[in-house]
Amino acid sequence: MIELTGSSLSLAQMNDILYKEIGVSLNEEAVERVNKSRAAVEKIVREDRTVYGINTGFGKFSDVKIDEKDTKALQLHLIRSHSCGVGEAFPETVSRAMVVLRLNALLKGFSGIRAEVLERFAYMVNNRIHPVIPQQGSLGASGDLAPLSHLALVLLGEGFVWQDGLHVPAATIWKEHGMSPIVLEAKEGLALINGTQAMTAQGVVNYLEAESLAYASEWIAAMTMEALYGITDAFHPAIHEARGYPEQMDVAARMLDWLEGSQLTTVQGEKRVQDAYSIRCIPQVHGASWQVLGYVKEKLEIEMNAATDNPLIFDDGDTVVSGGNFHGQPIAFAMDFLKLGVAELASISERRIERLVNPHLNEGLPPFLSPEPGLQSGAMILQYSAASLVSENKTLAHPASVDSIPSSGNQEDHVSMGTIGARHAHAIIKNARNVLGIEALCAMTGCSIREVEKMAPKTREKFEQLSAIVSPIDEDRIFTPDIEKIAQFLVG
């Protein structure tokens, strides 16, 4: 079990929760804070103080006072009316992340929600009750209102839940578990949907996948170097220390580690003086992508433990302040930055693919790695596919965060579009994984044409792992299944 406190959740813990099915528990001190915050809300209702979201309308309706008898209905109408997401549902892993992150944020004790609602969230995580949440419809400010409303619907016994890949009515699930739906009290609906958990949940999944892919890109590039008799002098520590970027130095060190003991790599002057940039500049380019990942990790781990509700309740209810912590600009920028870092891993990979297949550049390998040049096309169109994916990534990499469309009668007149950025980042990661999968197939084919026995021990181990799922190109075949198998291998 991972104990949630509202302030200590890490990406490593999220990885365990999402991919190792570790459960969660609620920190006792955090629950005490939640109870105090809830008591403050109930006091505000009793005293009939006018406080946004507790006894007022929402957005442009914030000046409309709501009678005490209607506060429950206000929350129900809020969730139903805001549940207008469209498009395909987020993957179940992202839905799970969203529940965990919303729970963790509410545990900070600034939102006025009841502990029993949070206990139900924990039950959902521990019993894999994951809401079906449409991907499209969030502006990324005022919270991820539409996605989080679909999450909240499940608590109410409405909406749908994932079960064996199908969408099952939430009411059916609660009946199966012998539980009743939650009836929301004052402010609880707003507390559930004001936040950045949709973009942050997708961002968490993005980061974990991108980090894994960035590591994989290095051993794939190392195999390519062996297929092309690459020059290892470019990874000499002194070069990278002279520039000073830690990430660049780390990539160079890992490349030398992957290639240690190889009899296929060369030194400068042995076959040629220096390699092309896509080989020689692996530490500089991949290292820069690692800098991006470092930035993204920092922002995500802050946001994962942030209070993003509005209004926030302090001093046992004496101070209730409306602000804008729901604005997704920090994560919007982080996701747009992530798009650039991952897109470049694919871009430089495609250039290495070109060197592997181009008879003018591939150091004597068969043209297009064809077993019978002319009669068989070999990897010719694999490079086309990689080039297409790289080009598509250039379109997806356009920053979502530079856009804004006013909403709610111009009350909410600047928004982040962070959820769009997060979704596009995931599309880029998937494309990049396929490009690197193509490079891996071409590199292993090149190494098989050389002498596999001369590969470095560590790259040869990867060669053997790949060979267990796909074979090097020894005749023309349908390559789509190969790309899919390698991409799945790279997911881990």
GULUMDREN-133359 format. One record per residue (C-alpha): chain; residue number from 1; x, y negated, z. Coordinates in Angstrom, 3 decimals. Example, Ala and Ser with C-alpha at 12.3 -4.5 7.8 and 13.67 -1.06 7.14 Angstrom:
BEGIN
ATOM chain resi       xx       yy       zz
ATOM     A    1   12.300    4.500    7.800
ATOM     A    2   13.670    1.060    7.140
// end
This chain:
BEGIN
ATOM chain resi       xx       yy       zz
ATOM     A    1    0.000    0.000    0.000
ATOM     A    2    1.116   -3.539   -0.760
ATOM     A    3   -0.034   -6.042    1.845
ATOM     A    4   -1.368   -9.260    0.352
ATOM     A    5   -0.743  -12.414    2.354
ATOM     A    6   -1.588  -15.130   -0.154
ATOM     A    7    2.012  -16.301   -0.303
ATOM     A    8    4.438  -13.410   -0.870
ATOM     A    9    3.279  -11.495   -3.953
ATOM     A   10    6.109  -10.776   -6.417
ATOM     A   11    6.296   -9.597  -10.005
ATOM     A   12    7.962   -6.402   -8.818
ATOM     A   13    4.950   -5.726   -6.582
ATOM     A   14    2.586   -6.527   -9.437
ATOM     A   15    4.434   -3.984  -11.559
ATOM     A   16    3.770   -1.356   -8.875
ATOM     A   17    0.104   -2.325   -8.575
ATOM     A   18   -0.494   -2.368  -12.336
ATOM     A   19    1.586    0.550  -13.568
ATOM     A   20    2.102    2.793  -10.548
ATOM     A   21   -1.456    2.425   -9.212
ATOM     A   22   -0.284    1.283   -5.783
ATOM     A   23   -3.161   -0.007   -3.663
ATOM     A   24   -3.478   -3.236   -1.674
ATOM     A   25   -4.344   -4.195    1.887
ATOM     A   26   -5.206   -7.545    3.471
ATOM     A   27   -2.892   -9.247    5.938
ATOM     A   28   -4.647   -9.816    9.283
ATOM     A   29   -3.386  -13.380    9.724
ATOM     A   30   -4.559  -14.218    6.222
ATOM     A   31   -8.031  -12.846    6.997
ATOM     A   32   -8.127  -15.047   10.109
ATOM     A   33   -7.393  -18.088    7.946
ATOM     A   34  -10.162  -17.037    5.572
ATOM     A   35  -12.637  -16.747    8.468
ATOM     A   36  -11.746  -20.222    9.771
ATOM     A   37  -12.158  -21.697    6.313
ATOM     A   38  -15.537  -20.001    5.959
ATOM     A   39  -16.689  -21.349    9.305
ATOM     A   40  -15.802  -24.842    8.091
ATOM     A   41  -18.036  -24.421    5.021
ATOM     A   42  -20.940  -23.226    7.126
ATOM     A   43  -20.515  -26.246    9.401
ATOM     A   44  -20.596  -28.585    6.390
ATOM     A   45  -23.830  -26.983    5.214
ATOM     A   46  -25.433  -27.276    8.674
ATOM     A   47  -24.420  -30.923    8.997
ATOM     A   48  -25.637  -31.656    5.456
ATOM     A   49  -22.388  -33.406    4.527
ATOM     A   50  -22.100  -34.052    0.801
ATOM     A   51  -19.138  -32.019   -0.447
ATOM     A   52  -18.446  -31.111   -4.061
ATOM     A   53  -19.274  -27.526   -4.932
ATOM     A   54  -20.891  -26.769   -1.590
ATOM     A   55  -24.057  -28.808   -1.911
ATOM     A   56  -23.555  -30.625   -5.219
ATOM     A   57  -23.706  -29.674   -8.849
ATOM     A   58  -20.602  -28.949  -10.888
ATOM     A   59  -18.555  -30.871  -13.434
ATOM     A   60  -20.589  -33.803  -14.731
ATOM     A   61  -23.339  -32.760  -12.299
ATOM     A   62  -21.081  -33.417   -9.292
ATOM     A   63  -23.243  -36.383   -8.222
ATOM     A   64  -26.392  -34.229   -8.004
ATOM     A   65  -27.156  -33.322   -4.351
ATOM     A   66  -28.410  -29.778   -3.734
ATOM     A   67  -30.799  -28.922   -0.853
ATOM     A   68  -29.539  -26.457    1.760
ATOM     A   69  -32.236  -23.959    0.787
ATOM     A   70  -30.859  -23.867   -2.769
ATOM     A   71  -27.158  -23.360   -2.013
ATOM     A   72  -27.303  -19.597   -2.672
ATOM     A   73  -29.201  -20.087   -5.914
ATOM     A   74  -26.637  -22.718   -6.925
ATOM     A   75  -23.831  -20.132   -6.753
ATOM     A   76  -25.796  -17.496   -8.656
ATOM     A   77  -26.707  -19.940  -11.432
ATOM     A   78  -23.055  -21.003  -11.606
ATOM     A   79  -21.751  -17.484  -12.219
ATOM     A   80  -24.450  -16.553  -14.714
ATOM     A   81  -24.257  -19.769  -16.730
ATOM     A   82  -20.469  -19.703  -16.911
ATOM     A   83  -20.372  -16.083  -18.086
ATOM     A   84  -20.167  -16.953  -21.762
ATOM     A   85  -16.863  -15.416  -22.820
ATOM     A   86  -16.671  -13.890  -26.280
ATOM     A   87  -14.435  -11.615  -28.295
ATOM     A   88  -12.651   -8.422  -27.352
ATOM     A   89  -12.214   -7.645  -23.690
ATOM     A   90   -8.880   -8.110  -21.956
ATOM     A   91   -7.039   -4.797  -21.577
ATOM     A   92   -7.862   -3.006  -18.353
ATOM     A   93   -4.380   -3.729  -16.976
ATOM     A   94   -4.969   -7.472  -17.336
ATOM     A   95   -8.378   -7.135  -15.668
ATOM     A   96   -6.762   -5.330  -12.739
ATOM     A   97   -4.143   -8.066  -12.481
ATOM     A   98   -6.868  -10.715  -12.482
ATOM     A   99   -8.661   -9.130   -9.513
ATOM     A  100   -5.407   -8.843   -7.539
ATOM     A  101   -4.375  -12.428   -8.265
ATOM     A  102   -7.768  -13.909   -7.423
ATOM     A  103   -7.794  -11.954   -4.179
ATOM     A  104   -4.291  -13.122   -3.277
ATOM     A  105   -5.106  -16.773   -3.979
ATOM     A  106   -8.265  -16.698   -1.861
ATOM     A  107   -6.317  -15.150    1.026
ATOM     A  108   -4.515  -18.461    1.439
ATOM     A  109   -7.585  -19.596    3.363
ATOM     A  110   -8.314  -22.893    1.634
ATOM     A  111  -11.413  -21.851   -0.320
ATOM     A  112  -14.188  -21.193    2.193
ATOM     A  113  -15.069  -17.709    1.011
ATOM     A  114  -16.176  -14.876    3.300
ATOM     A  115  -13.722  -12.116    4.184
ATOM     A  116  -16.252   -9.479    3.088
ATOM     A  117  -16.010  -10.750   -0.497
ATOM     A  118  -12.244  -10.314   -0.398
ATOM     A  119  -12.597   -6.867    1.135
ATOM     A  120  -14.786   -5.941   -1.823
ATOM     A  121  -12.046   -7.148   -4.172
ATOM     A  122   -9.530   -4.940   -2.356
ATOM     A  123  -11.945   -2.024   -2.671
ATOM     A  124  -12.176   -2.662   -6.405
ATOM     A  125   -8.392   -2.585   -6.772
ATOM     A  126   -7.977    0.553   -4.671
ATOM     A  127  -10.781    2.376   -6.487
ATOM     A  128   -9.895    1.132   -9.977
ATOM     A  129  -13.127   -0.799  -10.489
ATOM     A  130  -11.984   -3.187  -13.209
ATOM     A  131  -14.359   -5.772  -14.697
ATOM     A  132  -14.861   -6.033  -18.447
ATOM     A  133  -13.768   -9.592  -19.226
ATOM     A  134  -13.978  -11.167  -22.714
ATOM     A  135  -10.694  -12.767  -23.795
ATOM     A  136  -11.978  -15.928  -25.443
ATOM     A  137  -13.752  -18.920  -23.954
ATOM     A  138  -11.362  -20.506  -21.457
ATOM     A  139   -9.965  -24.027  -21.826
ATOM     A  140   -7.399  -23.390  -19.112
ATOM     A  141   -8.553  -26.197  -16.815
ATOM     A  142  -11.377  -26.418  -14.319
ATOM     A  143  -10.048  -22.930  -13.909
ATOM     A  144  -10.381  -19.997  -16.267
ATOM     A  145  -14.092  -20.490  -15.798
ATOM     A  146  -15.565  -18.073  -18.342
ATOM     A  147  -13.193  -15.137  -17.727
ATOM     A  148  -13.390  -15.436  -13.941
ATOM     A  149  -17.182  -15.660  -14.112
ATOM     A  150  -17.268  -12.294  -15.846
ATOM     A  151  -15.047  -10.987  -13.045
ATOM     A  152  -17.415  -12.409  -10.419
ATOM     A  153  -20.450  -10.899  -12.164
ATOM     A  154  -19.297   -7.438  -11.132
ATOM     A  155  -19.460   -8.409   -7.469
ATOM     A  156  -23.099   -9.385   -8.043
ATOM     A  157  -23.928   -6.048   -9.626
ATOM     A  158  -24.129   -7.625  -13.064
ATOM     A  159  -21.783   -7.414  -16.024
ATOM     A  160  -19.721   -4.347  -16.884
ATOM     A  161  -16.836   -2.273  -15.568
ATOM     A  162  -14.221   -0.169  -17.353
ATOM     A  163  -14.698    3.586  -16.931
ATOM     A  164  -12.804    6.085  -19.087
ATOM     A  165  -12.420    3.481  -21.816
ATOM     A  166  -16.137    2.669  -21.834
ATOM     A  167  -18.131   -0.322  -20.561
ATOM     A  168  -20.422    0.805  -17.732
ATOM     A  169  -22.951   -1.488  -15.971
ATOM     A  170  -21.584   -2.733  -12.668
ATOM     A  171  -24.868   -1.894  -10.947
ATOM     A  172  -24.331    1.760  -11.875
ATOM     A  173  -20.825    1.733  -10.407
ATOM     A  174  -21.920    0.247   -7.074
ATOM     A  175  -24.701    2.810   -6.834
ATOM     A  176  -22.196    5.611   -7.459
ATOM     A  177  -20.029    4.241   -4.642
ATOM     A  178  -22.999    3.840   -2.309
ATOM     A  179  -22.521    0.088   -2.017
ATOM     A  180  -24.768   -2.923   -2.541
ATOM     A  181  -23.839   -5.894   -4.723
ATOM     A  182  -22.574   -9.036   -3.004
ATOM     A  183  -24.969  -11.955   -2.481
ATOM     A  184  -22.964  -15.173   -2.712
ATOM     A  185  -23.212  -17.847   -0.035
ATOM     A  186  -22.458  -21.589   -0.285
ATOM     A  187  -19.300  -22.449   -2.286
ATOM     A  188  -18.379  -18.813   -2.939
ATOM     A  189  -19.243  -18.854   -6.617
ATOM     A  190  -17.033  -21.862   -7.207
ATOM     A  191  -14.249  -20.295   -5.136
ATOM     A  192  -14.347  -17.235   -7.372
ATOM     A  193  -14.041  -19.020  -10.715
ATOM     A  194  -11.895  -22.092  -10.043
ATOM     A  195   -8.403  -20.854  -10.769
ATOM     A  196   -5.805  -19.885  -13.338
ATOM     A  197   -5.958  -16.141  -12.804
ATOM     A  198   -6.883  -15.181  -16.376
ATOM     A  199   -3.872  -16.883  -17.947
ATOM     A  200   -1.655  -15.859  -15.028
ATOM     A  201   -2.790  -12.220  -15.168
ATOM     A  202   -2.092  -12.056  -18.894
ATOM     A  203    1.153  -13.902  -18.179
ATOM     A  204    2.223  -11.302  -15.607
ATOM     A  205    1.619   -8.466  -18.072
ATOM     A  206    3.418  -10.486  -20.750
ATOM     A  207    6.452  -11.028  -18.566
ATOM     A  208    6.752   -7.396  -17.488
ATOM     A  209    6.491   -6.205  -21.099
ATOM     A  210    8.848   -8.893  -22.411
ATOM     A  211   11.490   -8.157  -19.794
ATOM     A  212   11.446   -4.454  -20.678
ATOM     A  213   11.628   -5.283  -24.380
ATOM     A  214   14.548   -7.675  -23.877
ATOM     A  215   16.573   -4.918  -22.221
ATOM     A  216   15.637   -2.491  -25.008
ATOM     A  217   16.690   -4.995  -27.658
ATOM     A  218   20.266   -4.710  -26.415
ATOM     A  219   20.733   -0.965  -26.835
ATOM     A  220   18.951   -1.133  -30.179
ATOM     A  221   21.356   -3.868  -31.281
ATOM     A  222   24.258   -1.742  -29.991
ATOM     A  223   23.142    1.166  -32.213
ATOM     A  224   22.955   -1.215  -35.159
ATOM     A  225   26.492   -2.343  -34.435
ATOM     A  226   27.693    1.244  -34.561
ATOM     A  227   25.907    1.849  -37.865
ATOM     A  228   27.609   -1.276  -39.283
ATOM     A  229   31.078   -0.813  -37.730
ATOM     A  230   30.436   -3.952  -35.664
ATOM     A  231   33.286   -5.908  -34.068
ATOM     A  232   33.212   -5.844  -30.276
ATOM     A  233   35.722   -8.696  -29.802
ATOM     A  234   32.776  -11.113  -29.965
ATOM     A  235   31.707   -9.800  -26.552
ATOM     A  236   35.021  -10.534  -24.848
ATOM     A  237   34.205  -12.002  -21.405
ATOM     A  238   36.480  -15.007  -21.897
ATOM     A  239   34.350  -16.288  -24.778
ATOM     A  240   31.194  -16.341  -22.715
ATOM     A  241   32.804  -17.614  -19.549
ATOM     A  242   34.129  -20.504  -21.607
ATOM     A  243   30.560  -21.554  -22.354
ATOM     A  244   29.218  -20.876  -18.902
ATOM     A  245   25.665  -19.560  -19.320
ATOM     A  246   25.169  -16.657  -16.876
ATOM     A  247   22.547  -14.995  -19.096
ATOM     A  248   24.888  -15.060  -22.094
ATOM     A  249   27.685  -13.546  -20.021
ATOM     A  250   25.332  -10.841  -18.748
ATOM     A  251   24.219   -9.850  -22.256
ATOM     A  252   27.837   -9.657  -23.457
ATOM     A  253   28.756   -7.463  -20.501
ATOM     A  254   25.792   -5.148  -21.103
ATOM     A  255   26.637   -4.865  -24.801
ATOM     A  256   30.195   -3.805  -23.968
ATOM     A  257   28.769   -1.316  -21.484
ATOM     A  258   26.443    0.191  -24.081
ATOM     A  259   29.280    0.473  -26.600
ATOM     A  260   31.989    1.724  -24.265
ATOM     A  261   33.694    4.763  -25.758
ATOM     A  262   32.312    4.274  -29.271
ATOM     A  263   34.492    5.365  -32.159
ATOM     A  264   32.271    3.587  -34.673
ATOM     A  265   32.758    0.010  -33.557
ATOM     A  266   35.808   -1.945  -34.679
ATOM     A  267   38.038   -4.843  -33.649
ATOM     A  268   38.649   -8.048  -35.565
ATOM     A  269   40.880   -7.526  -38.592
ATOM     A  270   40.346   -3.763  -38.710
ATOM     A  271   37.648   -3.913  -41.402
ATOM     A  272   36.888   -7.640  -41.441
ATOM     A  273   37.687  -10.646  -39.289
ATOM     A  274   34.190  -11.413  -37.950
ATOM     A  275   30.589  -10.311  -38.197
ATOM     A  276   27.513  -12.243  -39.290
ATOM     A  277   25.678  -14.262  -36.659
ATOM     A  278   22.962  -11.647  -36.092
ATOM     A  279   25.711   -9.366  -34.760
ATOM     A  280   28.323  -11.763  -33.454
ATOM     A  281   25.858  -14.051  -31.656
ATOM     A  282   23.807  -11.404  -29.841
ATOM     A  283   24.905  -12.716  -26.408
ATOM     A  284   24.146  -16.318  -27.340
ATOM     A  285   20.704  -15.644  -28.839
ATOM     A  286   19.523  -12.856  -26.541
ATOM     A  287   21.022  -14.729  -23.610
ATOM     A  288   18.936  -17.788  -24.440
ATOM     A  289   15.822  -15.581  -24.457
ATOM     A  290   16.815  -14.358  -21.004
ATOM     A  291   16.938  -17.990  -19.895
ATOM     A  292   13.335  -18.310  -21.066
ATOM     A  293   12.373  -15.197  -19.127
ATOM     A  294   13.964  -16.627  -16.003
ATOM     A  295   11.920  -19.813  -16.313
ATOM     A  296    8.705  -17.882  -16.915
ATOM     A  297    9.335  -15.589  -13.939
ATOM     A  298    9.840  -18.556  -11.622
ATOM     A  299    6.601  -20.263  -12.671
ATOM     A  300    4.542  -17.076  -12.554
ATOM     A  301    5.644  -16.180   -9.044
ATOM     A  302    4.710  -19.655   -7.837
ATOM     A  303    1.312  -19.520   -9.535
ATOM     A  304    0.620  -15.987   -8.299
ATOM     A  305    0.730  -17.352   -4.745
ATOM     A  306   -0.933  -20.714   -5.364
ATOM     A  307   -4.230  -22.148   -4.165
ATOM     A  308   -5.975  -23.102   -7.410
ATOM     A  309   -9.508  -23.671   -6.133
ATOM     A  310  -11.360  -26.998   -5.925
ATOM     A  311  -12.190  -28.464   -3.498
ATOM     A  312   -9.682  -27.199   -0.926
ATOM     A  313  -10.473  -27.078    2.765
ATOM     A  314   -7.919  -28.183    5.371
ATOM     A  315   -7.892  -28.989    9.107
ATOM     A  316  -10.759  -26.609    9.916
ATOM     A  317  -13.028  -28.507    7.575
ATOM     A  318  -12.211  -32.013    8.713
ATOM     A  319  -10.385  -32.560    5.428
ATOM     A  320  -12.042  -31.337    2.221
ATOM     A  321  -10.323  -32.696   -0.860
ATOM     A  322  -11.181  -32.477   -4.527
ATOM     A  323   -8.134  -32.167   -6.719
ATOM     A  324   -6.940  -30.398   -9.825
ATOM     A  325   -4.895  -27.335   -8.845
ATOM     A  326   -7.003  -25.344  -11.308
ATOM     A  327   -5.280  -27.124  -14.198
ATOM     A  328   -3.223  -24.547  -16.066
ATOM     A  329   -0.548  -26.804  -17.518
ATOM     A  330    2.438  -25.142  -15.757
ATOM     A  331    1.457  -21.691  -17.012
ATOM     A  332    0.465  -23.062  -20.425
ATOM     A  333    3.991  -24.413  -20.866
ATOM     A  334    5.503  -21.174  -19.540
ATOM     A  335    3.519  -19.040  -21.976
ATOM     A  336    4.392  -21.269  -24.921
ATOM     A  337    8.047  -21.049  -23.897
ATOM     A  338    7.780  -17.265  -23.604
ATOM     A  339    6.454  -17.125  -27.155
ATOM     A  340    9.627  -18.786  -28.425
ATOM     A  341   11.962  -16.531  -26.462
ATOM     A  342   10.347  -13.288  -27.585
ATOM     A  343    9.809  -14.443  -31.173
ATOM     A  344   13.557  -15.027  -31.469
ATOM     A  345   14.334  -11.496  -30.300
ATOM     A  346   12.242  -10.297  -33.234
ATOM     A  347   13.730  -12.848  -35.637
ATOM     A  348   17.345  -11.850  -35.042
ATOM     A  349   16.337   -8.172  -35.060
ATOM     A  350   14.848   -8.550  -38.540
ATOM     A  351   18.149  -10.029  -39.763
ATOM     A  352   19.976   -6.974  -38.428
ATOM     A  353   17.477   -4.743  -40.228
ATOM     A  354   18.317   -6.576  -43.438
ATOM     A  355   21.999   -5.873  -42.902
ATOM     A  356   21.280   -2.190  -42.342
ATOM     A  357   19.320   -1.771  -45.585
ATOM     A  358   21.018   -4.232  -47.955
ATOM     A  359   23.684   -2.371  -49.993
ATOM     A  360   25.740   -5.575  -50.201
ATOM     A  361   25.878   -5.898  -46.417
ATOM     A  362   25.629   -2.424  -44.844
ATOM     A  363   29.249   -1.248  -45.006
ATOM     A  364   28.736    1.589  -47.464
ATOM     A  365   25.467    3.012  -46.149
ATOM     A  366   23.068    4.132  -48.901
ATOM     A  367   20.984    1.316  -50.416
ATOM     A  368   17.934    0.861  -48.189
ATOM     A  369   19.106    3.952  -46.296
ATOM     A  370   17.522    6.020  -49.048
ATOM     A  371   18.369    9.726  -49.196
ATOM     A  372   18.056    9.482  -53.019
ATOM     A  373   18.368    5.836  -54.094
ATOM     A  374   15.932    5.086  -56.879
ATOM     A  375   13.878    8.226  -56.525
ATOM     A  376   13.177    7.461  -52.872
ATOM     A  377   12.696    3.974  -51.434
ATOM     A  378   13.925    4.782  -47.930
ATOM     A  379   13.655    1.828  -45.531
ATOM     A  380   13.046   -0.802  -48.219
ATOM     A  381    9.503   -1.656  -47.149
ATOM     A  382   10.260   -1.251  -43.457
ATOM     A  383   12.184   -4.502  -43.785
ATOM     A  384    9.142   -6.045  -45.495
ATOM     A  385    6.954   -5.129  -42.526
ATOM     A  386    9.479   -6.585  -40.098
ATOM     A  387    9.683   -9.797  -42.123
ATOM     A  388    5.891  -10.055  -42.138
ATOM     A  389    5.695   -9.679  -38.350
ATOM     A  390    8.408  -12.274  -37.833
ATOM     A  391    6.563  -14.701  -40.077
ATOM     A  392    3.295  -14.067  -38.225
ATOM     A  393    5.089  -14.785  -34.954
ATOM     A  394    6.087  -18.195  -36.274
ATOM     A  395    2.404  -19.070  -36.606
ATOM     A  396    1.515  -17.644  -33.195
ATOM     A  397    4.428  -19.528  -31.604
ATOM     A  398    2.777  -22.889  -32.262
ATOM     A  399    2.253  -24.278  -28.746
ATOM     A  400   -1.293  -24.006  -27.463
ATOM     A  401   -0.455  -26.492  -24.713
ATOM     A  402   -0.234  -29.449  -27.108
ATOM     A  403   -3.963  -29.193  -27.746
ATOM     A  404   -6.800  -30.528  -25.609
ATOM     A  405  -10.529  -30.914  -26.180
ATOM     A  406  -12.663  -32.860  -23.644
ATOM     A  407  -15.510  -31.007  -21.960
ATOM     A  408  -18.323  -31.486  -19.413
ATOM     A  409  -19.403  -34.859  -20.741
ATOM     A  410  -15.785  -36.088  -20.765
ATOM     A  411  -15.443  -35.533  -17.016
ATOM     A  412  -12.928  -32.799  -17.806
ATOM     A  413  -11.099  -34.754  -20.469
ATOM     A  414   -7.715  -33.012  -20.554
ATOM     A  415   -7.277  -29.236  -20.555
ATOM     A  416   -4.279  -26.892  -20.916
ATOM     A  417   -5.392  -24.136  -23.315
ATOM     A  418   -3.078  -21.933  -21.249
ATOM     A  419   -5.140  -18.785  -21.685
ATOM     A  420   -4.885  -19.107  -25.461
ATOM     A  421   -1.119  -19.466  -25.071
ATOM     A  422   -0.964  -16.363  -22.881
ATOM     A  423   -3.001  -14.308  -25.357
ATOM     A  424   -0.850  -15.427  -28.275
ATOM     A  425    2.281  -14.631  -26.287
ATOM     A  426    1.073  -11.065  -25.882
ATOM     A  427    0.460  -10.794  -29.616
ATOM     A  428    4.033  -11.956  -30.242
ATOM     A  429    5.352   -9.366  -27.786
ATOM     A  430    3.486   -6.604  -29.633
ATOM     A  431    4.841   -7.813  -32.971
ATOM     A  432    8.363   -8.069  -31.588
ATOM     A  433    8.131   -4.530  -30.226
ATOM     A  434    7.258   -3.253  -33.692
ATOM     A  435   10.133   -5.180  -35.279
ATOM     A  436   12.588   -3.761  -32.758
ATOM     A  437   11.067   -0.328  -33.341
ATOM     A  438   11.838   -0.689  -37.038
ATOM     A  439   15.404   -1.728  -36.224
ATOM     A  440   15.746    1.294  -33.942
ATOM     A  441   14.595    3.637  -36.736
ATOM     A  442   16.982    2.068  -39.244
ATOM     A  443   19.872    2.008  -36.765
ATOM     A  444   19.450    5.656  -35.801
ATOM     A  445   19.310    6.550  -39.499
ATOM     A  446   22.523    4.619  -40.100
ATOM     A  447   24.219    6.343  -37.169
ATOM     A  448   23.051    9.744  -38.418
ATOM     A  449   24.735    8.993  -41.758
ATOM     A  450   27.906    8.088  -39.894
ATOM     A  451   29.066   10.636  -37.354
ATOM     A  452   26.732   10.821  -34.378
ATOM     A  453   29.512   12.466  -32.386
ATOM     A  454   31.463    9.203  -32.595
ATOM     A  455   28.718    7.126  -30.981
ATOM     A  456   29.209    5.723  -27.495
ATOM     A  457   27.886    8.101  -24.824
ATOM     A  458   25.132    5.677  -23.746
ATOM     A  459   23.898    4.818  -27.242
ATOM     A  460   24.056    8.486  -28.206
ATOM     A  461   21.786    9.279  -25.270
ATOM     A  462   19.273    6.770  -26.666
ATOM     A  463   19.751    8.322  -30.122
ATOM     A  464   18.837   11.726  -28.701
ATOM     A  465   15.791   10.303  -26.904
ATOM     A  466   14.576    8.716  -30.141
ATOM     A  467   15.292   11.898  -32.092
ATOM     A  468   12.918   13.742  -29.780
ATOM     A  469    9.998   11.633  -31.041
ATOM     A  470   11.007   10.664  -34.606
ATOM     A  471   13.635   11.875  -37.038
ATOM     A  472   16.095    9.703  -38.961
ATOM     A  473   15.041    8.895  -42.518
ATOM     A  474   15.931   12.017  -44.497
ATOM     A  475   13.141   11.694  -47.053
ATOM     A  476   10.363    9.247  -47.835
ATOM     A  477    7.359    9.641  -45.559
ATOM     A  478    4.551    7.599  -44.043
ATOM     A  479    6.450    5.429  -41.566
ATOM     A  480    3.544    3.918  -39.637
ATOM     A  481    3.376    6.813  -37.133
ATOM     A  482    7.134    6.516  -36.564
ATOM     A  483    6.877    2.799  -35.788
ATOM     A  484    3.973    3.434  -33.424
ATOM     A  485    5.822    6.218  -31.586
ATOM     A  486    8.951    4.120  -31.117
ATOM     A  487    6.913    1.106  -30.021
ATOM     A  488    5.210    3.278  -27.401
ATOM     A  489    8.639    4.552  -26.323
ATOM     A  490    9.752    0.952  -25.869
ATOM     A  491    6.750    0.208  -23.653
ATOM     A  492    8.213    2.737  -21.214
// end
